[in-house]
Amino acid sequence: MAEEAAPVKVRLPAHLVRLFPEGETYVELEARTVDEMMRQLEALWPGMRDRLCDERPAIRRHINVFVDGRRARLDTPLRPGADVFVLTAISGG
C-alpha cells in the first residue's frame, strides 16, 4: 500500500518568490518526495518548477535542496513534518 502524502514545511529564497505573484517564502505542502513537492510548488506558482528543475529532470546545478539538513534529489523521500530548504548557490570571484 502506498504511503499517503503528509504535510512538509518548505522554505524558499525571497529573491526567488519575488518572481511569482503572491509568492511566499514559507509554505506547507503535502508530498511524499521532493519531486512531488516540486509539482505542488508548480501548482501554486506556475513556472516555479522550471526555475528549480532542468529538463532531465533533476534539480538545477545552482539550486540546493536540503531535507532535514541533508542534501536531497528529486527522488528523496519526505517524512511527515520534514523541513525542506530550497537555496540558491552563491558564487563570487
N, C-alpha and C positions, 0 to 999 in steps of 0.2 A: 504494500500500500504506500503510495507516495505521501511524503510529508507535506503538510499544509504550509502555505506561506505564512510567516509571522512578522509582526512589526519589527523594523530595524530603524536605527537613528542615523540619518545621513547628514553630513556637514559638507557644504560646498564652498569654494572660494568666492568671496564677494565680487571680485573682478569678473568672474565667470557668470554669476547670476545676473549681474547688471545688464548682460546682453539679452536677457529674456524679460518681457513684461511680467510684472508681478512675481519675478524670481525671488527665491528665499535661500538664505544660507543654511537653514536647518529645516529638515522635513522628515517626517516618519512615513515609511512606506512598508508595504507587505511584499516580501521577496524571499525566495529560498536560496538564490545565488546572486553574485554580483551582476551577472548578465540580466537576470530578472529585474534587479534594482535599476539597471541602465534603461530597461524598457519602461519601467514605471516613471523614471525621470523624463523620458521622451514623451510619455503620455501627458505629463504635467506641462512640459515646456518643449513643444516640437522643435527639433534641431539640436537639442541638448546631447543626444547620443552621438551625433556626428562630431561634436566638439570633443567628446571623451573617447570615442572608439574609432578605429580605422576600418577599412573595407575587408580585412582578413576574416573575421572580425577579431580584434584584440584591443586592449586599452592602448591608446596612443602613447608614443615614447615619452612625450613631455608631460604626461599625466601619471600621477601615482595614486593608487587606491590602497588604503590600509583598512583592514578589518580587525578590530580589537588589537590594534598595534602591530599587525603583521601585514606585509605587502601582499596584495591579492591580485588574482587574474579574474577573467570573466567567469571561469568555472568554479571559483572559490565559493564554498557553501556559506550561508549566513545563518547563524543560530538566532533564535528569538531574542530580541533586545540587543543585538550586535550594534557596536559603534563603528560606523563607516566614515572615514575621512577621505575626501577627494581633494588632492593637492596638485598644483601645477609645479613643474620643475623650475628652479631658479638657476640662471646661468649668468656668468659675468666674464669680463675679460680685461 
